[in-house]
Amino acid sequence: MRRYPSDMTDAEWVAVRPLVPVLRWLQGRGGPPEAYCHRALLDAIRYLVDNGTK
């Protein structure tokens, strides 16, 4: 996978991960698995904040 300078380091992800809600299906409460990785979504947001949109 391509990495960008704005992507979180593993240490940053360890600090942020407890703040991200646990998926319902991982708690055994049903529902479909999510289509996107939470870390990838946060990396995308950080990329947009860092680089903006054109």
C-alpha positions as a LaTeX table, in Angstrom:
\begin{tabular}{lrrr}
\hline
Residue & $x$ (\AA) & $y$ (\AA) & $z$ (\AA) \\
\hline
Met1 & 0.00 & 0.00 & 0.00 \\
Arg2 & 1.27 & 3.46 & $-0.84$ \\
Arg3 & 2.16 & 5.60 & 2.16 \\
Tyr4 & 1.93 & 9.39 & 2.31 \\
Pro5 & 3.79 & 11.73 & 4.68 \\
Ser6 & 0.42 & 12.61 & 6.24 \\
Asp7 & $-0.34$ & 8.96 & 7.13 \\
Met8 & $-0.35$ & 8.05 & 10.81 \\
Thr9 & 2.62 & 6.27 & 12.26 \\
Asp10 & 2.04 & 3.05 & 14.16 \\
Ala11 & 2.63 & 4.94 & 17.42 \\
Glu12 & $-0.04$ & 7.53 & 16.50 \\
Trp13 & $-2.49$ & 4.75 & 15.59 \\
Val14 & $-1.90$ & 3.06 & 18.97 \\
Ala15 & $-2.83$ & 6.34 & 20.68 \\
Val16 & $-5.91$ & 6.98 & 18.50 \\
Arg17 & $-7.31$ & 3.43 & 18.24 \\
Pro18 & $-9.00$ & 3.41 & 21.70 \\
Leu19 & $-10.97$ & 6.51 & 20.67 \\
Val20 & $-12.48$ & 4.84 & 17.57 \\
Pro21 & $-15.79$ & 3.04 & 18.23 \\
Val22 & $-15.72$ & $-0.76$ & 18.18 \\
Leu23 & $-17.68$ & $-2.19$ & 15.24 \\
Arg24 & $-21.05$ & $-3.75$ & 16.10 \\
Trp25 & $-20.24$ & $-7.00$ & 14.33 \\
Leu26 & $-17.00$ & $-7.36$ & 16.30 \\
Gln27 & $-19.06$ & $-7.10$ & 19.49 \\
Gly28 & $-21.33$ & $-9.91$ & 18.28 \\
Arg29 & $-24.27$ & $-7.51$ & 17.87 \\
Gly30 & $-24.91$ & $-8.20$ & 14.19 \\
Gly31 & $-24.64$ & $-5.97$ & 11.18 \\
Pro32 & $-22.39$ & $-6.22$ & 8.16 \\
Pro33 & $-18.64$ & $-5.65$ & 8.35 \\
Glu34 & $-17.65$ & $-2.13$ & 7.43 \\
Ala35 & $-16.32$ & $-1.61$ & 3.93 \\
Tyr36 & $-13.34$ & 0.56 & 4.93 \\
Cys37 & $-10.59$ & 0.34 & 7.50 \\
His38 & $-10.83$ & 3.04 & 10.20 \\
Arg39 & $-7.12$ & 3.75 & 9.94 \\
Ala40 & $-7.38$ & 4.24 & 6.17 \\
Leu41 & $-10.29$ & 6.67 & 6.65 \\
Leu42 & $-8.35$ & 8.70 & 9.20 \\
Asp43 & $-5.32$ & 8.73 & 6.91 \\
Ala44 & $-7.52$ & 10.05 & 4.09 \\
Ile45 & $-8.85$ & 12.85 & 6.31 \\
Arg46 & $-5.33$ & 13.77 & 7.37 \\
Tyr47 & $-4.24$ & 13.81 & 3.72 \\
Leu48 & $-7.04$ & 16.25 & 2.83 \\
Val49 & $-6.25$ & 18.48 & 5.80 \\
Asp50 & $-2.55$ & 18.48 & 4.90 \\
Asn51 & $-2.92$ & 18.94 & 1.13 \\
Gly52 & $-6.37$ & 20.45 & 0.65 \\
Thr53 & $-8.53$ & 19.84 & $-2.39$ \\
Lys54 & $-8.31$ & 21.32 & $-5.85$ \\
\hline
\end{tabular}
